[in-house]
């Protein structure tokens, strides 16, 4: 274990082995960070579990920030808990005191966790600034146990001690309990070895050297005195302050050298030690040594316990004093600032804000005394509200900041003071933290915005009054904004202005005055805007055009608007409608000029108007007759009723008669509808707009249906004085609607009874109207399906059919095909798949683009099942045919075999040609029989997987021919998944039979071994081998194949020719190649090689 070196990360010590236990003495927080951060960084980078037990001057959060500067991804290590940073209270202390057992147990747990989780080992650092004098002996024992325990473990442990909290004796004890110590001297870290690892005889010497080295390295002033106040030993720091060497200090009397007196001063701690024999510490100022010091003296005893001197320890505290003075000054400055600041500042002195005090302005705001606790948890003199609701104690800004540890920003509160006065405050609150990052209280700062809120409220009311004044003004108000390079645009008009022009306010905003006048007005407007830009305010008459094109004459009072820099920003104008006055003036002028002509013209106009009125009455009557609409009036005050002529005709009443009375009117109404009409008329009298249908009985007994609309007219006292209405004969429309309903019902019955769905699909809206028994087909009710669209329907289509459905659907719509048919599987509500057949016709708009699809869907599952049964029957029939052919061929083979045996049995039969002829015929029959056997064993297909067939055929031939002692091997290279039909498989099988049989019989005569090779593969798809396939019909192509049969036997004579051969086998091969429309090549280079090329047509 000791031999395994680990990177320490500290340059001063380099690599160290497991089991190392060392310490560091530091003076500043920077000293601590300088060693601890690289030490832990090296551990993390080398897969070690790291533990930092921190204490002052570094809290947990400070430690994390320090690590983050050197280890940017420290959050990753923290999240996976490879490094843990905890305060001393969670490791060393229990109820404020050091607990040795707790520290040892937690250390053991961390070590075991490192081993269990696959870390290389454990690396720890403990800061001991918390260690008290009362715990020193117990902790020294703990350090000794740790040093002993980790010697054979994968643990590296470091302890950090503050020099400010250790005296010389403490330093010696610490060094003794560690293997080595890091001390900073003249700005550099140096390693001091512990004597505990030396041999026994070197222990004292090395300890002395280390002690002396440490004694001189410590920056504090240390001297060892005898009982006569004489200096026995002084370190370098003490000698340097005295301006002499350490050797020159020996023998000097301390009070003469330091104080310049003939006897020890009264405050001398050593003087007190000689009296009571105990340690003493005093804070003194000694100018001869350079300022303020903390003096400590510790007794030295001989072996019998007698005091023989002391260790005199002086620590320079000038820097601390300076910082304390700066702190005091800053506190005084802050207190002054708080008192004179025009802001109320409250401070919560505890995490629960039980004690809250404020500065002068805060006391003024809260009507409290100086130093008074204003916490709402203590006093209820003040009530605090936010947005009208009273806040609970924990909802107040300071309490939220302290209890939740959050920043509260810009919160506005209303305070009801003890004087019953309301005050509005605006401010923020923040939590206060102690050195360890824990919340210790909160601080808040608020300003009084009471007067501002009152001013805002007054401004709001003023603006509201101004707005109401403008909105209710009887003149139009028009505000224009001047935009450079663009001109004036409208940013505001009141309601009156918009009404004057017949526009809505929204229609006018953003437009120019030019948009509301004629060409002459546009030119005048441009001139007026130039005058406004010059600051000229004036009144003038101006002609505008209303939305309907009619003129609007207005008296315009305009005022220029400028911003605070004097820049022209627009104008505001008040417009008074003087159109009536202008028209009156024009008419008066015309009347004065040509009064007689006006009278004459007026007479003609009256005659024309009368004639026009009569014509209008005639046209109205004719229009009512054509539309079967009559009108009526019922004067509720005089009970007079007026009926138009068409009204009378609709009710079958003589048009010459006066209008029917109300009771007569009710007599015309069908008895079933009479109460309905009475109640409706009562509602009309109350102001309801009436629109009802009812039936009437004509005088000839015929029944008609009418639609009546009526509305009451009210006087200024809101009393109904008249009812006006119209009546339309809708008898024919009602008959048509009834006929349409009947037609739709018949259509629905037909579709439901046939079991089909008929749909009308709108492509643009992606919605289909469906008719038919949809629940029987899909299992869903119409309500469950809701709006049927393409996405809903396709979600139920079988995944194997979906792509084909979508591709064809899109393709046929793009091609603008008029009709289309498709079959697919559809999943019903119960999960069952059924087969559907869909036929549809597309329809387009005037631009010939398809926007609708009309279709019929029907269930063809039973048909599909029947087709499947027929297909199975056909497969069985084919397999039976192949089986019977195979059996018959095997019978023929057996007969040939019997006949051959018969010839062999003859005693004097010696002609082998006959026997060979029988054998060859038998092999040929077997080659054909094997094809039918393969097809029978297949799945009823019409094609044969040729490669397995060839294997069986050739193996059968090898079993048939016995070659004595010759060792003939077979090498077959057959491409897989080559399928041929009967027309190709039979001749190709016979060719292989002939060529392999010939090789087995003749190629290896006189040889003891040989090889036959058979290769079948697809050739390059270029020009077809067969000419008869070159002009095949569209949709078909050809695949080239190459069959090679070769042997390395004796070969064929040079004069042999396939065309001139007279042997049956060769002639048969040639004929079969011709049957395949192929080509055969013969090579005689090494043995015999037949190469046969042929093409097979295939559908693309």
MARLUM-516953 format. One record per residue (C-alpha): x, y, z; residue in one letter. Coordinates in pm, whole numbers, padded with zeros to 5 digits, always signed. Example, Ala and Ser with C-alpha at 12.3 -4.5 7.8 and 13.67 -1.06 7.14 Angstrom:
residues 2
+01230-00450+00780a+01367-00106+00714s
end
This chain:
residues 1100
+00000+00000+00000x+00285+00236+00091x+00446+00187-00249x+00149+00326-00439x+00224+00696-00494x-00057+00948-00548x-00037+01302-00682x-00067+01542-00387x-00128+01850-00603x+00114+02044-00373x+00450+02133-00528x+00627+02142-00193x+00562+01770-00121x+00515+01612-00469x+00376+01256-00490x+00283+01082-00164x+00179+00723-00077x-00151+00599+00063x-00160+00624+00442x+00000+00972+00447x-00113+01189+00743x+00024+01545+00739x-00069+01895+00855x-00048+02259+00748x-00003+02575+00953x-00165+02880+00795x-00200+03244+00891x-00452+03375+00634x-00746+03245+00444x-00537+03272+00125x-00271+03043+00280x-00539+02783+00346x-00687+02804-00007x-00338+02790-00163x-00282+02439-00025x-00630+02285+00008x-00764+02365-00344x-00481+02196-00546x-00477+01912-00292x-00849+01835-00352x-00826+01904-00726x-00559+01632-00760x-00781+01389-00570x-01086+01457-00789x-00885+01422-01110x-00747+01085-00991x-01085+00928-00901x-01063+00973-00525x-01355+01042-00291x-01284+01382-00133x-01406+01522+00201x-01350+01882+00322x-01449+01956+00684x-01442+02335+00681x-01446+02599+00950x-01353+02966+00994x-01221+03151+00800x-01392+02954+00515x-01760+02861+00528x-01915+02592+00307x-02020+02835+00032x-01682+03013+00043x-01509+02677+00005x-01724+02591-00299x-01642+02925-00462x-01269+02874-00397x-01281+02526-00557x-01484+02650-00855x-01202+02889-00957x-00961+02597-01010x-01215+02322-01083x-01467+02476-01328x-01684+02160-01332x-01698+02139-00951x-02082+02132-00971x-02058+01798-01153x-01843+01651-00873x-02079+01796-00609x-02389+01657-00783x-02249+01304-00797x-02111+01352-00441x-01747+01271-00531x-01659+01572-00315x-01841+01667+00006x-01794+02001+00185x-01940+02005+00537x-01899+02226+00846x-01711+02103+01153x-02042+02063+01343x-02138+01768+01121x-01809+01581+01171x-01613+01672+01485x-01866+01825+01726x-02162+01700+01924x-02350+01963+02126x-02061+02207+02082x-01786+01974+02211x-01542+01748+02028x-01676+01390+01992x-01388+01153+01908x-01618+00853+01850x-01840+01042+01608x-01540+01164+01403x-01388+00813+01382x-01724+00655+01282x-01796+00909+01007x-01439+00875+00874x-01481+00496+00861x-01816+00531+00676x-01659+00757+00412x-01369+00514+00361x-01610+00220+00315x-01822+00424+00072x-01513+00502-00138x-01438+00130-00167x-01800+00030-00243x-01851+00294-00515x-01531+00214-00703x-01317+00512-00604x-00940+00465-00582x-00942+00579-00220x-01036+00856+00026x-00873+01201+00055x-00969+01429+00349x-00889+01779+00474x-01001+01904+00814x-00970+02268+00926x-00917+02273+01305x-00971+02646+01371x-01266+02553+01595x-01048+02348+01834x-01067+02471+02197x-00802+02433+02470x-01035+02207+02666x-01053+01960+02373x-00679+01964+02293x-00572+01648+02477x-00873+01449+02353x-00808+01566+01996x-00437+01482+02019x-00538+01128+02112x-00773+01122+01814x-00493+01238+01582x-00268+00960+01710x-00538+00699+01642x-00596+00835+01291x-00224+00831+01218x-00205+00468+01329x-00526+00355+01154x-00468+00488+00803x-00117+00346+00765x-00237+00044+00565x-00548+00204+00407x-00613+00387+00084x-00649+00715+00273x-00462+01044+00259x-00546+01285+00542x-00451+01648+00592x-00516+01872+00896x-00504+02253+00879x-00418+02454+01193x-00434+02830+01234x-00109+02974+01368x-00313+03251+01532x-00477+02995+01760x-00171+02782+01845x+00110+02858+02090x+00454+02706+02069x+00361+02399+02277x+00052+02339+02060x+00263+02359+01746x+00508+02102+01884x+00221+01865+01974x+00069+01899+01629x+00395+01829+01450x+00452+01523+01671x+00118+01367+01566x+00176+01399+01189x+00420+01249+00944x+00525+01592+00819x+00417+01956+00834x+00378+02236+00577x+00490+02581+00699x+00520+02896+00492x+00854+03069+00528x+00957+03383+00339x+00667+03332+00098x+00745+02966+00018x+00591+02647+00155x+00838+02409+00315x+00797+02051+00429x+00909+01960+00782x+00931+01588+00858x+00796+01446+01186x+01036+01255+01410x+00786+00976+01467x+00897+00801+01153x+01269+00800+01245x+01457+00538+01425x+01446+00549+01800x+01798+00681+01837x+01735+00963+01587x+01395+01062+01725x+01509+01313+01983x+01768+01473+01755x+01533+01508+01463x+01253+01633+01688x+01485+01896+01828x+01589+02007+01482x+01231+02022+01367x+01129+02206+01679x+01412+02455+01637x+01328+02500+01274x+00961+02555+01354x+01063+02771+01649x+01254+03001+01414x+00999+02974+01131x+00703+03093+01339x+00644+03466+01267x+00537+03532+01628x+00789+03659+01885x+00895+03366+02105x+01146+03358+02392x+01223+03104+02661x+01293+03267+03001x+01433+03133+03322x+01301+03228+03665x+01527+03534+03671x+01364+03678+03360x+01678+03599+03159x+01641+03497+02795x+01750+03137+02747x+01644+03114+02379x+01481+03357+02135x+01352+03284+01786x+01447+03485+01483x+01130+03697+01489x+01198+03809+01848x+01565+03883+01774x+01476+04079+01464x+01237+04301+01664x+01514+04366+01916x+01760+04440+01637x+02008+04169+01734x+02078+03803+01651x+01917+03513+01842x+02256+03430+01991x+02297+03787+02123x+01960+03760+02300x+02078+03481+02530x+02141+03607+02884x+01960+03939+02845x+01694+04036+03101x+01364+04068+02922x+01217+04366+03110x+01537+04569+03064x+01561+04488+02693x+01194+04525+02611x+01055+04777+02864x+01375+04957+02959x+01294+04920+03333x+01487+04784+03627x+01205+04549+03730x+00913+04374+03566x+00616+04604+03506x+00299+04544+03702x+00112+04405+03401x+00385+04151+03324x+00212+03813+03278x+00529+03620+03369x+00536+03800+03701x+00186+03665+03768x+00284+03315+03648x+00570+03298+03898x+00315+03374+04168x+00033+03134+04076x+00208+02889+03839x-00059+02907+03568x-00070+03034+03210x-00147+03403+03157x-00239+03609+02853x-00252+03988+02829x-00306+04241+02549x-00043+04519+02575x+00104+04797+02371x+00481+04800+02357x+00634+05073+02143x+00981+04923+02167x+00856+04614+01982x+00650+04812+01734x+00293+04838+01860x+00019+04616+02007x+00070+04253+02105x-00104+03965+02276x+00137+03825+02535x+00107+03466+02652x+00334+03288+02902x+00331+02914+02962x+00513+02755+03258x+00806+02517+03201x+00865+02246+03464x+01145+02018+03546x+01100+01645+03598x+00982+01709+03954x+00718+01961+03848x+00906+02266+03967x+00880+02580+03754x+01212+02641+03585x+01100+02911+03344x+00840+02995+03081x+00773+03019+02713x+00709+03384+02631x+00484+03421+02325x+00409+03765+02169x+00175+03790+01869x+00170+04109+01665x-00191+04233+01652x-00126+04569+01487x-00303+04460+01170x-00600+04334+01371x-00610+04661+01561x-00600+04852+01237x-00888+04647+01101x-01083+04689+01424x-01037+05065+01399x-01147+05061+01036x-01449+04852+01133x-01535+05095+01411x-01504+05388+01174x-01717+05216+00911x-01979+05135+01173x-01978+05497+01287x-02005+05615+00925x-02288+05370+00857x-02471+05481+01170x-02435+05843+01056x-02557+05759+00708x-02858+05575+00845x-02949+05872+01061x-02919+06137+00791x-03041+05929+00494x-03388+06037+00366x-03482+05669+00354x-03644+05456+00620x-03415+05167+00709x-03521+04881+00937x-03294+04602+01059x-03419+04263+01179x-03176+04140+01442x-03273+03772+01439x-03380+03515+01177x-03746+03531+01289x-03751+03913+01297x-03874+03922+01655x-03661+04232+01711x-03678+04508+01448x-03544+04862+01494x-03510+05147+01251x-03325+05470+01181x-03455+05822+01237x-03660+05826+00917x-03803+05481+00995x-03914+05600+01341x-04072+05905+01178x-04259+05692+00924x-04381+05442+01185x-04447+05699+01464x-04208+05505+01688x-03943+05600+01942x-03570+05567+01882x-03464+05208+01946x-03825+05088+01978x-03892+04730+01864x-04153+04762+01588x-04174+04391+01502x-04539+04299+01433x-04471+03982+01633x-04425+04202+01940x-04664+04494+01882x-04987+04530+01683x-05002+04911+01682x-04962+04919+01305x-05154+04731+01035x-04997+04671+00694x-05186+04612+00369x-05091+04528+00011x-05335+04578-00278x-05623+04611-00036x-05555+04294+00164x-05403+04296+00511x-05073+04109+00525x-05005+03835+00778x-04686+03867+00981x-04494+03618+00768x-04605+03796+00448x-04429+04124+00535x-04122+04209+00323x-03863+04174+00603x-04014+03851+00731x-04023+03702+00378x-03660+03800+00319x-03546+03645+00649x-03767+03335+00666x-03730+03239+00298x-03380+03378+00241x-03493+03570-00070x-03463+03919-00210x-03789+04119-00200x-03785+04401-00454x-04002+04711-00509x-04293+04610-00287x-04559+04872-00221x-04740+04858+00113x-05009+05068+00289x-04951+05127+00660x-05224+05225+00907x-05036+05410+01183x-05132+05439+01551x-05257+05794+01476x-05504+05634+01225x-05314+05806+00946x-05241+05610+00626x-04892+05607+00479x-04785+05444+00149x-04430+05303+00140x-04224+05157-00145x-03909+04956-00087x-03713+04633-00079x-03581+04382+00174x-03283+04146+00179x-03167+03868+00413x-02855+03911+00626x-02612+03617+00658x-02351+03519+00911x-02000+03400+00824x-02129+03049+00756x-02396+03167+00515x-02688+03118+00755x-02960+03383+00772x-02917+03591+01083x-03174+03862+01012x-03284+04102+00740x-03262+04466+00633x-03513+04677+00444x-03521+05026+00295x-03844+05213+00215x-03937+05557+00087x-04259+05742+00156x-04464+05769-00163x-04784+05887+00005x-04776+06230-00157x-04679+06080-00492x-04974+05839-00474x-05205+06130-00387x-05066+06326-00682x-05110+06026-00909x-05468+05984-00793x-05534+06356-00846x-05377+06334-01192x-05586+06030-01272x-05904+06207-01170x-05800+06515-01365x-05727+06305-01672x-06058+06128-01629x-06244+06459-01608x-06054+06585-01913x-06128+06262-02099x-06496+06277-02007x-06508+06642-02114x-06358+06559-02452x-06567+06245-02498x-06895+06422-02413x-06815+06743-02600x-07065+06842-02868x-06775+06937-03095x-06532+06706-03265x-06180+06685-03121x-05903+06586-03363x-05537+06542-03255x-05265+06501-03519x-04907+06383-03470x-04641+06530-03700x-04408+06266-03844x-04110+06406-04040x-04093+06297-04406x-04438+06141-04370x-04671+06414-04258x-04947+06438-04003x-05132+06130-03887x-05431+06092-03656x-05354+05971-03304x-05687+06062-03137x-06045+06159-03225x-06337+06173-02986x-06662+05993-03044x-06835+06307-03179x-06565+06359-03444x-06600+06002-03567x-06980+06034-03579x-06954+06357-03778x-06758+06171-04049x-06968+05854-04025x-06663+05646-03928x-06551+05446-03630x-06264+05584-03425x-06053+05283-03518x-06099+05363-03888x-05959+05713-03839x-05659+05635-03619x-05334+05643-03816x-05484+05822-04116x-05426+06176-04242x-05683+06454-04282x-05604+06419-04653x-05795+06087-04645x-06117+06272-04551x-06129+06558-04804x-06121+06629-05178x-05826+06750-05388x-05889+07114-05307x-05913+07033-04937x-05583+06843-04948x-05399+07151-05076x-05563+07370-04810x-05469+07118-04539x-05102+07120-04643x-05093+07502-04619x-05263+07493-04278x-05010+07237-04144x-04724+07465-04252x-04887+07747-04055x-04925+07516-03752x-04558+07425-03783x-04481+07798-03763x-04681+07819-03440x-04980+08004-03596x-05310+07916-03427x-05627+08011-03612x-05994+07941-03687x-06116+07862-04036x-06391+07682-04225x-06294+07356-04390x-06472+07105-04609x-06444+06734-04523x-06598+06428-04686x-06796+06179-04482x-06750+05805-04524x-07056+05796-04753x-06903+06072-04968x-07131+06352-04848x-06970+06686-04756x-06912+06796-04399x-06847+07165-04342x-06674+07240-04014x-06554+07543-03825x-06200+07444-03722x-06016+07596-03425x-05655+07467-03439x-05364+07495-03198x-05002+07396-03258x-04833+07144-03025x-04463+07151-02933x-04252+06936-02701x-04029+07068-02419x-03745+07131-02666x-03965+07344-02889x-03991+07078-03158x-04321+07076-03350x-04511+06755-03264x-04856+06813-03418x-05181+06995-03355x-05512+06971-03175x-05831+07097-03336x-06192+07145-03229x-06442+07110-03515x-06800+07237-03509x-07041+07098-03770x-07168+07396-03976x-07291+07188-04268x-07648+07280-04195x-07563+07646-04175x-07368+07635-04503x-07646+07451-04675x-07902+07694-04534x-07698+07990-04651x-07664+07841-04998x-08031+07761-05020x-08129+08104-04888x-07910+08269-05148x-08057+08056-05425x-08410+08131-05297x-08353+08505-05298x-08202+08496-05647x-08469+08284-05814x-08772+08252-05587x-09022+08206-05866x-08817+07937-06032x-08791+07757-05702x-09166+07768-05652x-09223+07632-06001x-08962+07366-05957x-09104+07277-05622x-09448+07233-05772x-09305+07001-06035x-09114+06815-05767x-09431+06767-05563x-09612+06633-05866x-09324+06400-05940x-09303+06297-05576x-09675+06222-05567x-09649+06024-05886x-09340+05847-05756x-09519+05770-05432x-09810+05614-05618x-09571+05418-05833x-09384+05307-05520x-09707+05195-05362x-09793+05003-05677x-09445+04847-05694x-09460+04760-05324x-09795+04596-05370x-09670+04406-05674x-09353+04301-05488x-09559+04178-05195x-09782+03982-05428x-09487+03818-05603x-09309+03734-05275x-09634+03643-05096x-09545+03892-04824x-09809+04120-04669x-09767+04386-04402x-09996+04501-04125x-10022+04766-03850x-10218+04743-03527x-10275+05073-03343x-10303+04969-02979x-10455+05306-02879x-10735+05320-03143x-10751+04943-03207x-10737+05020-03580x-10577+04748-03791x-10434+04791-04139x-10385+04498-04381x-10207+04532-04714x-10371+04382-05022x-10131+04087-05024x-10199+04030-04655x-10568+03995-04736x-10495+03765-05030x-10277+03539-04812x-10563+03498-04564x-10819+03456-04844x-10991+03782-04751x-11134+04041-04990x-10865+04310-05033x-11135+04577-05054x-11238+04513-04698x-11070+04691-04415x-10821+04510-04202x-10957+04234-03981x-10998+04296-03612x-10776+04109-03367x-11054+03857-03292x-11113+03805-03666x-10740+03757-03711x-10739+03487-03443x-11032+03311-03616x-10810+03258-03924x-10548+03080-03718x-10556+02701-03695x-10696+02595-03353x-10376+02402-03274x-10166+02721-03314x-10405+02980-03171x-10273+02982-02813x-09917+02980-02947x-09987+03296-03154x-10168+03468-02862x-09871+03415-02632x-09632+03534-02903x-09831+03857-02951x-09815+03917-02576x-09438+03883-02588x-09427+04124-02882x-09618+04384-02682x-09351+04352-02412x-09084+04442-02666x-08970+04102-02796x-08893+04080-03169x-09136+03821-03299x-09057+03559-03568x-09293+03259-03573x-09449+03006-03811x-09813+02896-03780x-10099+02750-03982x-10411+02936-04098x-10749+02819-04235x-10871+03004-04544x-11235+03078-04608x-11246+02795-04863x-11124+02553-04591x-10774+02514-04736x-10483+02515-04488x-10171+02730-04539x-09854+02793-04344x-09728+03147-04288x-09421+03309-04132x-09490+03624-03928x-09243+03882-03800x-09364+04161-03568x-09224+04434-03345x-09384+04676-03104x-09339+05056-03122x-09305+05242-02791x-09359+05610-02705x-09119+05823-02503x-09266+05677-02180x-09181+05328-02299x-09549+05240-02345x-09636+05024-02652x-09856+05219-02893x-09838+05013-03211x-09736+04676-03347x-09600+04644-03701x-09545+04324-03882x-09521+04121-04201x-09669+03787-04301x-09524+03560-04572x-09695+03259-04725x-09442+02972-04683x-09677+02686-04768x-09481+02576-05075x-09147+02602-04889x-09281+02385-04608x-09398+02125-04859x-09054+02127-05022x-08882+02089-04685x-09107+01798-04597x-09037+01633-04933x-08663+01682-04876x-08686+01523-04532x-08872+01229-04681x-08610+01193-04956x-08325+01202-04704x-08499+00945-04485x-08541+00711-04785x-08173+00763-04875x-08069+00684-04517x-08282+00365-04511x-08133+00248-04842x-07774+00297-04727x-07837+00130-04391x-08018-00166-04544x-07743-00230-04801x-07478-00227-04527x-07275+00037-04710x-07142+00377-04607x-07184+00668-04844x-06969+00973-04776x-06910+01323-04909x-06552+01432-04820x-06459+01802-04835x-06082+01811-04900x-06030+02175-04800x-06216+02142-04468x-06090+01784-04413x-06432+01662-04297x-06670+01396-04431x-07047+01373-04414x-07138+01004-04379x-07465+00823-04438x-07540+00460-04359x-07516+00224-04063x-07174+00336-03948x-07200+00148-03617x-07254-00187-03793x-06950-00129-04014x-06703+00024-03762x-06844-00064-03419x-06853+00307-03331x-07161+00522-03296x-07174+00852-03483x-07135+01036-03152x-06820+00837-03065x-06658+00913-03400x-06756+01280-03405x-06625+01469-03707x-06470+01215-03944x-06155+01337-04118x-05870+01170-04307x-05647+01141-03999x-05920+00971-03794x-06001+00721-04070x-05640+00633-04154x-05560+00576-03783x-05784+00264-03804x-05627+00122-04125x-05396-00179-04088x-05028-00064-04077x-04940-00293-04369x-05207-00127-04587x-05165+00233-04467x-04876+00348-04690x-05040+00197-05000x-05368+00371-04909x-05204+00713-04855x-04978+00690-05163x-05263+00590-05395x-05502+00840-05237x-05254+01125-05298x-05150+01000-05644x-05502+00969-05781x-05606+01308-05645x-05303+01475-05805x-05372+01298-06135x-05731+01424-06118x-05860+01073-06179x-06236+01068-06190x-06277+00735-06013x-06071+00502-05796x-06108+00169-05615x-05901+00027-05328x-05922-00258-05077x-05770-00242-04728x-05807-00377-04375x-05986-00163-04114x-05977-00202-03733x-06321-00191-03570x-06390-00066-03221x-06345-00418-03073x-05999-00448-03236x-06116-00688-03509x-05982-00620-03861x-06227-00636-04152x-06171-00594-04526x-06324-00282-04682x-06370-00195-05047x-06379+00179-05119x-06494+00328-05449x-06489+00702-05499x-06537+00971-05759x-06358+01306-05741x-06524+01637-05815x-06362+01972-05891x-06456+02337-05892x-06467+02572-06188x-06088+02581-06196x-06083+02201-06242x-05899+02137-05911x-06034+01850-05699x-06203+01971-05381x-06458+01697-05305x-06470+01320-05308x-06792+01118-05319x-06750+00757-05220x-06903+00427-05111x-06746+00190-04857x-06861-00168-04807x-06753-00467-04599x-06592-00738-04822x-06458-00955-04540x-06675-01253-04635x-06566-01222-04998x-06200-01211-04893x-06247-01517-04677x-06406-01700-04968x-06120-01597-05197x-05871-01728-04940x-06055-02063-04923x-06054-02090-05305x-05681-02006-05310x-05612-02283-05058x-05815-02526-05270x-05616-02426-05581x-05287-02474-05390x-05399-02820-05275x-05503-02911-05631x-05163-02812-05772x-04977-03001-05500x-05188-03312-05571x-05109-03291-05945x-04734-03265-05876x-04761-03554-05630x-04931-03780-05881x-04685-03690-06159x-04394-03760-05922x-04544-04098-05826x-04598-04194-06190x-04241-04095-06281x-04110-04299-05989x-04317-04596-06116x-04154-04552-06461x-03810-04533-06295x-03885-04853-06102x-04000-05030-06424x-03678-04926-06598x-03481-05055-06302x-03668-05391-06310x-03612-05423-06682x-03240-05353-06639x-03220-05616-06363x-03392-05862-06591x-03123-05812-06856x-02846-05843-06598x-02994-06175-06481x-02947-06336-06821x-02654-06565-06820x-02520-06479-07164x-02615-06108-07183x-02304-05901-07236x-02418-05582-07414x-02359-05294-07166x-02504-05030-07399x-02857-05151-07328x-02798-05140-06951x-02644-04795-06975x-02939-04679-07184x-03175-04804-06911x-02969-04627-06642x-02954-04300-06835x-03327-04307-06899x-03385-04380-06534x-03167-04081-06430x-03356-03853-06668x-03690-03964-06525x-03560-03912-06170x-03441-03557-06256x-03794-03469-06370x-03954-03647-06072x-03741-03449-05829x-03883-03127-05977x-04239-03239-05911x-04142-03358-05563x-03997-03015-05478x-04310-02841-05611x-04532-03080-05415x-04341-03015-05091x-04358-02640-05150x-04652-02411-05077x-04833-02471-05399x-04627-02219-05596x-04571-02253-05970x-04200-02183-05937x-03915-02401-05806x-03629-02289-05579x-03368-02434-05816x-03053-02440-05601x-03180-02693-05339x-03319-02903-05627x-02977-02917-05795x-02818-03031-05467x-03059-03327-05445x-03024-03411-05815x-02643-03421-05815x-02621-03606-05482x-02857-03869-05630x-02631-03903-05936x-02323-03951-05715x-02508-04230-05534x-02611-04390-05863x-02264-04411-06018x-02002-04606-05829x-01650-04526-05939x-01452-04792-05765x-01167-04650-05566x-01174-04308-05733x-01214-04016-05490x-01441-03773-05674x-01542-03457-05486x-01822-03217-05566x-01795-02835-05553x-02127-02654-05593x-02154-02272-05598x-02524-02203-05635x-02677-01858-05584x-02969-01864-05343x-03331-01768-05415x-03329-01849-05788x-03679-01958-05886x-03772-02114-06223x-04104-02234-06358x-04158-02581-06508x-04067-02469-06860x-03717-02373-06741x-03658-02615-06452x-03721-02940-06646x-03481-02880-06938x-03221-02724-06707x-03241-03026-06473x-03198-03269-06764x-02896-03071-06889x-02725-03096-06549x-02818-03468-06532x-02658-03537-06869x-02339-03334-06809x-02273-03463-06454x-02354-03826-06558x-02112-03794-06850x-01835-03662-06618x-01893-03941-06367x-01879-04210-06641x-01591-04091-06859x-01389-03804-06706x-01194-03996-06442x-01113-04328-06606x-00772-04441-06489x-00754-04173-06216x-00786-04211-05841x-00933-03866-05765x-01098-03567-05927x-01346-03283-05879x-01670-03182-06046x-01778-02816-06017x-02126-02678-06070x-02197-02305-06057x-02528-02121-06112x-02561-01742-06080x-02722-01438-06230x-02530-01269-06509x-02495-00900-06588x-02825-00742-06688x-02725-00595-07018x-02832-00729-07354x-03048-01040-07320x-02906-01376-07426x-03236-01479-07585x-03354-01281-07885x-03713-01381-07826x-03715-01180-07500x-03586-00858-07650x-03925-00732-07772x-04126-00850-07474x-04434-00643-07392x-04418-00341-07161x-04393-00422-06789x-04160-00715-06835x-03782-00748-06835x-03526-01027-06858x-03270-01167-06614x-02958-01335-06748x-02829-01658-06587x-02507-01860-06628x-02481-02235-06555x-02131-02383-06553x-02056-02762-06526x-01689-02858-06531x-01445-03133-06426x-01068-03174-06413x-01075-03518-06576x-00915-03657-06892x-01105-03411-07111x-01260-03447-07458x-01069-03505-07777x-00969-03202-07981x-01190-03303-08273x-01509-03321-08068x-01792-03085-08170x-02128-03039-08003x-02301-02981-08335x-02157-03294-08503x-02185-03534-08209x-02397-03845-08264x-02433-03940-07897x-02781-03920-07749x-02666-03729-07437x-02488-03456-07635x-02778-03421-07877x-03019-03401-07584x-02813-03125-07416x-02798-02927-07741x-03172-02963-07795x-03253-02859-07435x-03028-02548-07458x-03211-02455-07780x-03542-02510-07599x-03422-02255-07337x-03321-02027-07627x-02977-02017-07469x-02615-02055-07575x-02360-02322-07481x-01984-02287-07484x-01732-02573-07442x-01383-02524-07304x-01118-02799-07313x-00822-02621-07152x-00806-02821-06831x-01054-03102-06828x-01399-03016-06961x-01611-02705-06894x-01963-02643-07028x-02093-02282-06997x-02463-02232-07066x-02613-01880-07081x-02988-01817-07093x-03243-01547-07007x-03568-01566-06809x-03848-01309-06852x-03961-01144-06527x-04234-00898-06449x-04101-00561-06332x
end
